[in-house]
Amino acid sequence: MSQVTLFSGPERRRRWSEDERLQILNEAFAPGSCVAEVSRRYDVSTSLIYAWRRKFRAALPGPVFAEAIVADELQPPSSVPGVAILIELPGGARVSIAASASPVLTAAALKALR
């Protein structure tokens, strides 16, 4: 005679709506938050959160640009001669890229700020 085992309880595979995914992503990648803490709070694996982020980034329509403000009165810091790019971050921090920096280094720095 054959034996059948019946597992009861809630289904482990959950369905997340797009709005719920966006809410979790916004919380997970907000400044000062920790992806692991958010994943524990929602009982979602961290790898799934990163997979959702990759999916949403891939769905973005082409390149996304940041607003650039050119001001004549803004001078590069005197301690760093030959600054070609000076990026002022919201917290008041500054990132400066020298004119002699290689294109690969400049691209890596700009990609890290993304």
N, C-alpha and C positions, 0 to 999 in steps of 0.2 A: 504494500500500500504506500502511496506517495504522501509526502508531508508538505503542507503549505504554511509558510510563516507570514503573518500579517503584521506590518509595522503601522502603528497608528501614531498620531501626533501631527503637529504642524508641518507643512511642506517646507523643506529646508531651502529650496530654490525660490527666491522671492522675485517679484517683478517690481522694478522701480520705474516710476513715470519720469519723463524728461524733466519736469519741474523739481521732483525730488532729487534727481541726480545733480541738477544745477545747484540746488540748495546745499547739498553735501559738498560739492566741489568748491563752492564759494566759502563755506566754513573751513574746509580743509586747507585751502591755499590763501586764506586771509592773512595779512601781516600778523606775525606773532603766534599763529596757531600751529598745531602739530598734527600732521596727517594721521599718525598712529592713534592719537587721542580721539579724533573725529571718527576714525574707523571703529574704535571700540564702542563709542557712544551709539553709533548706528548699527553695530554688529555687521560690518562690511569689511572684507579683507582690504588691506592697503593696496594690494596689486590691482584689485578691481577699481579702486578710486583712480589710480594712475592710468588704467586702461580707459576709463571714462574720459579723463583729461585728454589723452591722446586722440580719442574719437572726436571730441568737441573741437580740438585744435585743427584736426584734419578737415573738419567741415567748414572752417572759416573761409570766407570768400577772398582768397588772395592775400597779399601782404597787408599788414595793419601798420599804420604810421602813427607816430606820436607827434604832438604839436611842437614845433620848434619856434622859439622867439629869438629874433636877432636884435640885439640892443647895442648901440654904439658905446654907451657908457660902461658896459660890462667889459672889464679888462681881465686877462688871465692873471692868476696869482704871480707875484714877482718872484716867488721862490721856485717856480717851475718855468724856466725859459723855453720858448719855442712851442708853447701849447697850441695845438691846432683845433682841438675840440674840447669844450668844457661843458659838462652835463651837470646841472644842479638838480639833485633829487629832492622829493617833497620833504624829507626830514631835515634838510639843510646840508646834507653831505654833498660833496662835489666829486665828480670823476673827470679827470683830465687826461687827454690822449695827446701825446707829443706828435709834432709834425714828422719826426723821424721814425715813428712806430711803423712796423711792417703792416701791410694790409691784412695778413692772417691774424696778427695780434689785435688789430683794431676790430676786425669782424668778430673775434672771440669775445672781446670786451663788450661790444654792443649786444651780442647774442646773450651774454650773461645777464645784462640789464633787462632783457626782455622779460 
